């Protein structure tokens, strides 16, 4: 059996620059062979059970030679695996995609190609440089400035200068001075605007804008590192005017999001929209319990209120009821209390409006609000995590309310990106971490090394979470309310500038 191999261009940055087709191919893959520079947010789309093989290359170091990559793709396809060859930027632009497809064709393996956004166009756009502009030029020319080891650049600089267009040199940082000297020798004016863009289209993007005559010295002084590309042309003069990316409030900042997978998209996307580099590093997993005996037993008794303390609790309750051969009609006659707006929205998605949401979204205020509503006593059914706060049931019981606490899921500490977090903290390459629960704080501390966390900015959704962060000597900041939007606003306030 032979499956189709799909070449996917990953683009130069995060998942927002990946095509919809490319994302769909990744989500359906059995095996993914990927390059070094592919962003983590794109790798996060790969199914958990899929085989991941990094064949990344960097300057002067090719851990997996090209002929082995070619053979690997054929072998995976012949094993009947839906295989994705994930390449940085665009598959066919200086990425050896054509060679790989030739090899697949010669060995009878069907393939398809899903092009990607190339850094040659995206990085200048994120740096405020339109590669064409009718007031400046009408053509753009993309050139590789990478030469074989020990060989001079093989570039017709005179022909490039004659075009009068924008010139984009890829993989050329180590040859930057050769490029600018070659252009000058071919007659390009030394005051022609030029730029070097590092980490194009990412939250850590940097740029140096200068002239052909001074660019090499300016880039060296700024300490520009690979990956970087070179842009030469009059359009570079527009960079200051049209720069929208580096002007964003969190550009240049790197944050980790510890919220569980499946619930972190809004926070991750919101931070990226503010210009940040985001590491999606879920530090807990929610494991629903298969045994519904406690739930079915609780439903045999009369309760006045059904109480939810998280959106996950609402979803877990719906699925647990279904496994028990019931549905939300089993809660008929009860009123519904939710700890906050997100939980109320999850309940509303099931067609039920919350009867009670406290003004402050935490267990203590939820308990106080319920006690006021149930002054004559009564019974409350808590549908939540096994590790839920003890404040809620204790306050209710102390007020004479009968409490049935049904654990529907367990919060399991885990972090697949522990090594990356440790390295970033060690290198002072992490500006802050967002936390939405105390459990995410404790799991993060275990993964990242609690001994290294002193002074790290902890952006917390509430005071209980902040106290947990403080216990590890992090510097906690608390959102004005326990919502995702408030947490985003907190990140902007604390880290802007």
C-alpha positions as CSV (number, residue, x, y, z in Angstrom):
1,X,0.0,0.0,0.0
2,X,1.3,3.5,-0.9
3,X,-0.1,6.7,0.4
4,X,0.3,10.1,-1.2
5,X,3.1,12.3,0.1
6,X,2.0,15.9,0.6
7,X,4.6,18.6,0.5
8,X,3.4,21.5,2.6
9,X,4.9,25.0,2.7
10,X,4.9,26.0,6.4
11,X,5.5,29.7,5.7
12,X,8.0,31.8,7.7
13,X,6.2,32.3,10.9
14,X,3.4,31.0,13.1
15,X,0.3,29.0,12.2
16,X,-1.5,32.2,11.0
17,X,0.6,32.1,7.9
18,X,0.0,28.5,7.2
19,X,-2.5,27.8,4.4
20,X,-5.8,26.1,5.3
21,X,-4.9,23.2,3.0
22,X,-1.6,22.8,4.7
23,X,-3.2,22.8,8.2
24,X,-5.8,20.2,7.1
25,X,-3.0,17.9,5.7
26,X,-1.1,18.2,9.0
27,X,-4.2,17.3,11.1
28,X,-4.7,14.2,9.0
29,X,-1.1,13.0,8.9
30,X,0.3,9.7,10.2
31,X,3.9,10.9,9.7
32,X,5.5,14.4,9.4
33,X,9.0,15.0,8.2
34,X,9.8,18.6,9.1
35,X,12.5,21.2,8.8
36,X,14.3,23.0,11.7
37,X,12.8,26.4,11.2
38,X,9.1,25.3,11.3
39,X,7.3,27.2,14.0
40,X,6.2,25.3,17.1
41,X,2.6,26.6,16.6
42,X,2.5,24.7,13.3
43,X,4.0,21.5,14.8
44,X,1.3,21.7,17.5
45,X,-1.2,20.9,14.8
46,X,0.3,17.4,14.2
47,X,-1.9,14.6,15.8
48,X,-0.4,13.2,19.0
49,X,-0.1,9.7,17.6
50,X,1.6,10.8,14.4
51,X,5.3,10.0,13.8
52,X,7.5,13.1,13.9
53,X,10.9,13.2,12.2
54,X,13.0,16.3,12.3
55,X,15.4,16.5,9.4
56,X,16.3,20.2,10.0
57,X,19.4,21.7,8.5
58,X,21.4,24.6,9.6
59,X,24.5,26.3,8.3
60,X,27.3,23.8,7.9
61,X,25.4,21.0,9.6
62,X,23.1,18.5,7.8
63,X,22.2,15.8,10.3
64,X,20.0,14.0,7.7
65,X,21.5,14.2,4.2
66,X,19.1,14.9,1.3
67,X,19.3,11.4,-0.2
68,X,18.2,10.0,3.2
69,X,15.3,12.4,3.4
70,X,14.2,11.3,-0.1
71,X,14.4,7.6,0.8
72,X,12.6,8.2,4.1
73,X,9.6,9.8,2.3
74,X,9.3,6.8,0.0
75,X,9.6,4.3,2.9
76,X,6.9,6.1,5.0
77,X,4.5,6.2,2.0
78,X,5.1,2.5,1.3
79,X,4.2,1.7,4.9
80,X,0.8,3.1,4.1
81,X,1.2,6.3,6.1
82,X,-0.2,9.6,5.2
83,X,3.0,11.5,5.0
84,X,3.5,15.2,5.1
85,X,6.9,16.8,4.1
86,X,6.7,20.1,6.0
87,X,9.1,22.7,4.7
88,X,9.8,26.2,5.9
89,X,8.5,29.0,3.6
90,X,7.4,27.7,0.2
91,X,8.2,24.1,-0.9
92,X,9.7,25.1,-4.3
93,X,11.6,28.2,-3.4
94,X,15.2,27.2,-2.7
95,X,13.9,24.4,-0.6
96,X,14.8,21.4,-2.7
97,X,11.2,20.5,-3.0
98,X,11.5,19.8,-6.7
99,X,14.3,17.3,-6.1
100,X,12.2,15.5,-3.5
101,X,9.2,15.3,-5.9
102,X,11.4,14.0,-8.7
103,X,12.6,11.2,-6.4
104,X,9.0,10.3,-5.4
105,X,7.9,10.3,-9.0
106,X,10.9,8.0,-10.0
107,X,9.9,5.6,-7.3
108,X,6.2,5.5,-8.1
109,X,5.0,7.4,-5.1
110,X,2.1,9.8,-5.7
111,X,2.5,13.3,-4.3
112,X,0.8,16.7,-4.1
113,X,2.2,20.1,-3.3
114,X,0.5,22.7,-1.1
115,X,2.6,25.9,-1.6
116,X,3.5,28.1,1.4
117,X,4.0,31.8,2.0
118,X,7.7,32.6,1.3
119,X,9.8,34.6,3.6
120,X,11.0,36.6,0.6
121,X,7.6,38.3,0.5
122,X,6.3,37.9,4.1
123,X,9.4,39.2,6.0
124,X,9.6,42.5,4.1
125,X,5.8,42.9,4.5
126,X,6.2,42.5,8.3
127,X,9.0,45.0,8.2
128,X,7.0,47.7,6.5
129,X,8.6,47.0,3.1
130,X,6.3,46.5,0.1
131,X,8.5,44.6,-2.4
132,X,6.8,46.4,-5.3
133,X,5.4,49.9,-5.4
134,X,4.5,51.9,-8.5
135,X,6.3,55.0,-7.3
136,X,9.6,53.0,-6.8
137,X,9.8,49.8,-8.9
138,X,7.8,47.3,-10.9
139,X,9.7,44.0,-10.3
140,X,11.1,41.9,-7.5
141,X,13.9,39.4,-7.9
142,X,14.6,36.6,-5.4
143,X,18.1,35.3,-5.2
144,X,19.9,32.7,-3.1
145,X,23.0,34.1,-1.5
146,X,24.1,30.8,-0.2
147,X,27.2,29.4,-1.8
148,X,28.7,25.9,-1.4
149,X,31.4,25.7,1.2
150,X,34.6,27.4,0.0
151,X,33.0,28.6,-3.2
152,X,32.4,32.3,-4.2
153,X,28.9,33.6,-4.8
154,X,27.7,32.9,-8.3
155,X,25.5,35.9,-8.8
156,X,25.3,38.2,-11.9
157,X,25.2,41.4,-9.9
158,X,25.3,43.6,-13.0
159,X,22.2,42.0,-14.4
160,X,20.4,42.5,-11.0
161,X,21.4,46.2,-10.8
162,X,20.1,46.7,-14.4
163,X,16.6,45.5,-13.5
164,X,16.0,48.5,-11.2
165,X,13.8,46.3,-9.1
166,X,13.7,45.2,-5.5
167,X,16.3,42.5,-4.7
168,X,15.7,39.9,-2.0
169,X,18.6,37.7,-1.0
170,X,17.8,34.6,1.0
171,X,20.2,32.6,3.1
172,X,22.7,35.4,2.7
173,X,23.6,36.7,6.2
174,X,27.1,35.2,6.2
175,X,27.6,36.6,2.7
176,X,26.2,40.0,3.4
177,X,29.4,41.9,2.8
178,X,30.0,40.0,-0.5
179,X,26.5,40.9,-1.6
180,X,26.7,44.6,-0.9
181,X,30.3,44.8,-2.3
182,X,29.1,43.0,-5.4
183,X,26.2,45.4,-5.9
184,X,28.4,48.4,-5.4
185,X,31.0,47.1,-7.9
186,X,28.2,46.5,-10.4
187,X,27.2,50.2,-10.2
188,X,24.5,50.4,-7.6
189,X,24.7,53.8,-5.7
190,X,26.1,53.3,-2.2
191,X,23.1,55.3,-0.8
192,X,20.5,52.8,-2.1
193,X,18.2,51.9,0.8
194,X,18.7,48.3,2.1
195,X,17.7,46.2,5.0
196,X,18.4,43.0,6.9
197,X,15.5,41.2,8.5
198,X,16.1,38.6,11.2
199,X,13.4,36.1,12.2
200,X,11.0,37.6,9.7
201,X,7.2,37.5,10.5
202,X,7.8,36.3,14.0
203,X,7.3,38.0,17.4
204,X,11.1,38.2,17.7
205,X,11.7,39.8,14.4
206,X,14.4,42.5,14.2
207,X,15.4,44.7,11.3
208,X,18.3,46.9,10.4
209,X,17.6,49.5,7.8
210,X,20.5,51.3,6.2
211,X,22.1,51.7,2.8
212,X,24.0,49.4,0.5
213,X,27.3,51.1,1.5
214,X,26.7,50.8,5.2
215,X,24.4,47.8,5.7
216,X,27.1,45.2,6.5
217,X,28.6,47.3,9.2
218,X,25.2,48.2,10.7
219,X,24.1,44.5,10.8
220,X,27.3,43.5,12.4
221,X,27.0,46.2,15.0
222,X,23.4,45.2,15.7
223,X,24.4,41.5,16.2
224,X,22.0,40.2,13.6
225,X,21.7,36.4,13.6
226,X,20.4,33.8,11.2
227,X,17.8,33.2,9.9
228,X,17.8,36.5,8.1
229,X,17.3,37.9,4.6
230,X,18.5,40.9,2.8
231,X,16.3,43.4,0.9
232,X,17.8,46.0,-1.4
233,X,15.8,48.7,-3.2
234,X,14.2,52.1,-2.9
235,X,11.1,50.5,-1.3
236,X,13.2,50.0,1.9
237,X,12.9,53.7,2.5
238,X,9.2,53.0,3.3
239,X,10.0,50.8,6.2
240,X,9.6,53.4,8.9
241,X,6.3,54.7,7.5
242,X,4.7,51.3,6.9
243,X,6.0,49.3,9.8
244,X,2.9,47.9,11.5
245,X,4.4,44.8,13.1
246,X,7.2,46.0,15.3
247,X,4.9,48.8,16.5
248,X,2.5,46.3,18.1
249,X,2.5,46.6,21.9
250,X,4.0,43.1,22.7
251,X,6.4,42.8,19.7
252,X,9.7,41.5,20.9
253,X,8.2,39.8,23.9
254,X,8.0,36.1,24.4
255,X,5.3,34.6,26.6
256,X,4.3,31.0,27.5
257,X,0.7,30.0,27.7
258,X,0.1,27.1,30.1
259,X,-3.6,26.6,29.6
260,X,-4.7,23.1,28.6
261,X,-4.8,22.2,24.9
262,X,-8.2,22.9,23.4
263,X,-8.8,25.8,25.7
264,X,-5.7,28.0,24.9
265,X,-6.5,29.1,21.4
266,X,-8.1,32.4,22.3
267,X,-5.2,33.4,24.6
268,X,-2.5,32.3,22.1
269,X,-4.2,34.1,19.2
270,X,-4.8,37.2,21.2
271,X,-1.2,37.5,22.3
272,X,0.0,36.9,18.8
273,X,-2.3,39.6,17.6
274,X,-0.5,41.9,20.0
275,X,2.8,41.0,18.4
276,X,4.2,38.6,20.9
277,X,6.1,35.4,20.3
278,X,4.0,32.7,22.0
279,X,4.9,29.3,23.3
280,X,1.8,27.2,23.7
281,X,3.0,25.0,26.5
282,X,0.0,23.3,28.1
283,X,0.9,22.3,31.7
284,X,-2.2,20.3,32.6
285,X,-4.4,17.8,30.8
286,X,-8.1,17.2,31.7
287,X,-8.9,13.5,31.9
288,X,-12.6,12.8,32.1
289,X,-13.7,9.9,34.3
290,X,-15.4,7.0,32.5
291,X,-17.2,5.7,35.6
292,X,-20.6,7.5,35.9
293,X,-21.8,5.7,39.1
294,X,-21.3,8.7,41.4
295,X,-23.2,10.9,38.9
296,X,-26.1,8.5,38.5
297,X,-26.3,8.0,42.2
298,X,-26.4,11.8,42.8
299,X,-29.2,12.2,40.3
300,X,-31.4,9.9,42.5
301,X,-31.5,12.6,45.1
302,X,-33.2,16.0,44.9
303,X,-31.0,19.0,44.3
304,X,-31.9,22.7,44.0
305,X,-28.8,23.9,42.2
306,X,-26.4,22.5,39.7
307,X,-23.0,24.2,40.1
308,X,-20.3,24.5,37.4
309,X,-16.8,25.9,38.1
310,X,-15.3,25.7,34.6
311,X,-16.3,25.3,30.9
312,X,-14.6,21.9,31.1
313,X,-17.0,20.9,33.8
314,X,-20.0,21.8,31.6
315,X,-18.6,19.7,28.7
316,X,-17.6,16.8,31.0
317,X,-21.1,16.8,32.5
318,X,-22.8,16.6,29.1
319,X,-20.6,13.7,28.0
320,X,-20.9,11.9,31.4
321,X,-24.7,12.1,31.2
322,X,-24.6,10.8,27.7
323,X,-22.4,7.8,28.8
324,X,-25.0,7.2,31.5
325,X,-27.8,7.1,29.0
326,X,-29.1,10.5,30.0
327,X,-28.8,14.1,28.9
328,X,-29.2,17.6,30.5
329,X,-32.9,16.9,31.1
330,X,-31.7,14.8,34.0
331,X,-31.0,18.2,35.7
332,X,-34.6,19.3,35.2
333,X,-36.0,21.4,38.1
334,X,-32.6,22.6,39.2
335,X,-31.2,26.2,38.9
336,X,-27.8,26.6,37.4
337,X,-24.8,28.5,38.9
338,X,-21.6,29.2,37.0
339,X,-18.3,30.5,38.4
340,X,-17.8,33.0,35.6
341,X,-18.8,34.3,32.2
342,X,-16.8,31.7,30.2
343,X,-18.5,28.8,32.1
344,X,-21.9,30.5,31.6
345,X,-21.1,30.7,27.8
346,X,-20.3,27.0,27.8
347,X,-23.6,26.3,29.4
348,X,-25.4,28.7,27.0
349,X,-24.0,26.7,24.1
350,X,-26.0,23.8,25.5
351,X,-29.2,25.9,25.4
352,X,-29.3,26.7,29.1
353,X,-29.0,30.2,30.7
354,X,-27.1,30.5,34.0
355,X,-29.3,31.6,36.9
356,X,-26.3,32.8,38.9
357,X,-22.9,34.2,38.0
358,X,-21.0,36.0,40.8
359,X,-19.6,39.5,40.1
360,X,-16.1,38.2,41.0
361,X,-15.2,35.0,39.2
362,X,-13.8,32.7,41.9
363,X,-14.9,29.9,44.2
364,X,-15.2,32.1,47.3
365,X,-17.5,34.6,45.7
366,X,-19.5,31.8,44.0
367,X,-20.0,30.2,47.4
368,X,-21.1,33.5,49.0
369,X,-23.6,34.2,46.2
370,X,-25.1,30.7,46.5
371,X,-25.4,31.1,50.3
372,X,-27.4,34.3,49.8
373,X,-29.7,32.5,47.3
374,X,-30.1,29.4,49.5
375,X,-30.7,31.0,52.9
376,X,-33.4,28.5,53.7
377,X,-31.0,25.6,53.1
378,X,-31.4,23.2,50.3
379,X,-29.0,21.0,48.2
380,X,-26.3,21.8,45.7
381,X,-24.8,19.4,43.1
382,X,-21.2,20.3,42.2
383,X,-20.2,19.0,38.8
384,X,-16.5,19.8,38.5
385,X,-12.8,18.6,38.7
386,X,-11.7,16.1,41.4
387,X,-9.1,18.7,42.4
388,X,-11.5,21.6,42.8
389,X,-11.2,24.2,45.5
390,X,-12.3,23.1,49.0
391,X,-13.6,26.6,49.7
392,X,-16.8,26.1,47.7
393,X,-18.2,23.0,49.4
394,X,-17.0,24.0,52.9
395,X,-18.7,27.4,52.8
396,X,-21.9,25.8,51.5
397,X,-21.9,23.1,54.2
398,X,-21.2,25.7,56.9
399,X,-24.3,27.5,55.8
400,X,-26.4,24.4,56.2
401,X,-26.6,23.5,52.6
402,X,-26.3,19.8,51.6
403,X,-23.5,19.3,49.1
404,X,-23.0,16.5,46.6
405,X,-19.6,16.9,45.1
406,X,-19.3,14.8,41.9
407,X,-15.8,14.7,40.3
408,X,-16.2,14.4,36.5
409,X,-12.6,14.8,35.5
410,X,-9.0,14.8,36.9
411,X,-6.4,17.5,36.3
412,X,-3.2,15.8,35.4
413,X,0.1,17.7,35.5
414,X,2.2,17.4,32.3
415,X,4.3,19.5,30.0
416,X,5.7,18.3,26.7
417,X,7.8,21.5,26.3
418,X,9.6,21.3,29.6
419,X,13.1,21.3,28.0
420,X,12.3,24.3,25.9
421,X,10.9,26.2,28.9
422,X,14.0,25.4,30.9
423,X,16.3,26.6,28.2
424,X,14.4,29.8,27.6
425,X,14.4,30.6,31.3
426,X,18.1,29.8,31.6
427,X,18.9,32.1,28.7
428,X,16.5,34.9,29.9
429,X,14.5,34.5,26.7
430,X,11.0,34.3,28.4
431,X,9.3,37.6,29.4
432,X,6.3,36.2,31.1
433,X,3.9,33.2,31.7
434,X,0.2,33.3,31.7
435,X,-1.6,31.2,34.3
436,X,-5.4,30.4,34.5
437,X,-5.3,28.2,37.6
438,X,-3.1,27.2,40.5
439,X,-2.7,23.8,39.0
440,X,-1.1,25.3,35.9
441,X,1.4,27.1,38.2
442,X,2.4,24.0,40.1
443,X,2.8,22.0,36.9
444,X,4.8,24.8,35.2
445,X,7.1,25.0,38.2
446,X,7.8,21.2,38.1
447,X,8.5,21.4,34.3
448,X,10.6,24.5,34.2
449,X,12.5,24.0,37.4
450,X,11.2,25.8,40.5
451,X,14.8,26.9,41.4
452,X,14.9,29.2,38.3
453,X,11.7,31.1,38.6
454,X,12.6,34.0,40.8
455,X,11.3,37.3,39.4
456,X,9.7,35.8,36.4
457,X,6.5,37.7,35.5
458,X,3.4,35.6,36.2
459,X,0.3,36.9,34.5
460,X,-2.5,35.4,36.6
461,X,-6.3,35.2,36.2
462,X,-7.1,35.5,39.9
463,X,-5.7,35.9,43.4
464,X,-5.5,32.1,44.2
465,X,-3.5,31.6,41.1
466,X,-1.3,34.5,42.0
467,X,-0.6,33.1,45.4
468,X,0.6,29.9,43.9
469,X,2.9,31.8,41.6
470,X,4.2,33.8,44.6
471,X,5.1,30.6,46.4
472,X,7.7,29.9,43.7
473,X,9.1,33.5,44.0
474,X,7.6,34.5,40.7
475,X,6.4,38.1,40.4
476,X,2.6,37.8,40.1
477,X,0.2,40.2,38.4
478,X,-3.5,39.8,38.7
479,X,-6.1,40.5,35.9
480,X,-8.9,42.9,36.9
481,X,-11.4,40.1,36.4
482,X,-11.2,36.4,35.7
483,X,-11.7,36.5,31.9
484,X,-9.5,35.9,28.9
485,X,-9.8,39.4,27.7
486,X,-8.8,40.8,31.1
487,X,-5.8,38.5,31.1
488,X,-4.8,39.8,27.6
489,X,-5.2,43.4,28.9
490,X,-3.0,42.6,31.8
491,X,-0.2,41.2,29.6
492,X,-0.3,44.4,27.5
493,X,-0.2,46.6,30.6
494,X,2.6,44.8,32.3
495,X,4.9,44.0,29.3
496,X,4.3,46.8,26.8
497,X,7.4,48.7,25.8
